């Protein structure tokens, strides 16, 4: 459920270029909401691993902040690169003028008499559904 909500928020923010502060805010809000959802969904008792080492809340918060900043910076750089690529492709396609399409004219209609169509159909039917039976004896010539 939270993945769907975070994906919907990401799609909603993808309509135009954002600044670094907007990306930091979106990533931070996503991390906070995901962390709160995971706390509500399961037990989070402040221990990690099989040894049960206690986690320092300040260290966890600092880790989240650093990870969020790193992700935001990477997303900002990727967004810049993506917009450069899109503008380059747009300029490349805009500079090309499409070749004019060939004129298409309707061919004159050819009328086939119904009798000939029936004749062709009868020939096909005779070929497909030939008479069955024992093979005919070949005729021998006297001599």
N, C-alpha and C positions, 0 to 999 in steps of 0.2 A: 504494500500500500504506500509506504513512504517513498519507494522508488518511483512509483507512478507520479506522486505529487512533486518530487524533485525534478523528474523528467519534464513534467508539464511546466514547471517554473523555468527550467532551462530553455525550453522551446519558446516560451513567452518572451524571454529576454534576448532571443536570437534574431530579432527583426532588424536591428541596426547596430552600428558599431558603438561599443560602450567604452568608457574610460576605465583606468585601472581601479579607481575608487569604487565604481559600480560593481566591478568584477569581485573586488575584495569583499564588498558588502554581501553580494550574492553567495559567494563561497562560504563566508562566515555564517550567514543565516542558514545555509544548507547544513553546515557542520553542527551548528547548535540544534537545529530541528532533528537531525538524524541522531545526535547524541541523546537528546531528550526522549525520542521515540524508543531508542534501544534501552534506555533506563526504565521506561514504563513497560516495555515488552518482556524484559528479563531481569534477572537479579544482577546487580552490579555492585558488588560489596567492597570494591577498592582493593582487590587482590588480582594477581595475574599469574598465569602458569600453574604448574602442579605444585610448586613450592609454596605458593601463597604469599609471595612478596608483596608487601603493602605498596600502593602507589601514592606518591605525593601529589595532592591536588594541584599545587603550583607547577610541578613538572609536567603533569598531564595538560594543564591549560597552556603552558608554554609550548608544548609539543603540538597541540592543536593550532595554536596561533602561527607557529612557524610552518607547519604543513599547509595551512590555509593560505598564507602569504606566498609560499612556493607554488602552489597550484594556481593561485590568482595571477602571478607573474607569468607562468607558463601559458595560461589561457590568454592573457593579454598579448603576449608575443605571437601566439598561434593566430589570434584574431587579426593582428596586424599583417601577418604573412598571408592569411586567407584573403583579406581585402586587397592586397597588392596583386595577388593572382587573379582575383575576380576582375579588377579594373584592367589588368593587362589583357585578359581574354576578351573583355567587353570592347576595348579599343581595337584589338585585332579583328574581331568580327565586324565592328562598325566600319572599318576601313575597306572591307571587301564589299564590292558591289556585286550582287548576284547576276549571273548571266540571264538574259531574257529567255523565257521558256519558249519552246517551239510551238507554233500555232497548231492547234489540233482541229482538224476538220472531220466532219462525219463522212464516212465512206458511203457510197450509194448502196442502198439495200438490194440484195440479190433475191429474186423471187424464184423459188423452186416449185414446180407444179406438184400438187398433192399426189398425182398418179406415180411420179417417179419416186417419191418418198415411200409410198406403199410398195413399189416394186423392190426397192433396196431392202426394205424391212422383210419382205417375203423371201428374198434371196438369203438374207442372214438367218432367218428362221429355218429355212430348208437346210442350210449348212450346219446349223447347230443341232437341229432335231432331224437328222437324216433317218431314213427308214432302216429298221433293224431286221436282221434275219440271217440265214446262212449265206455265206458268200456264193455268189453266182459262179457256175462252171464256165471257164473260158471256152469260147468257141474255137474249135480246131478247124483249120483250113484243110480241105481235102488235098491229098497229095502225097 
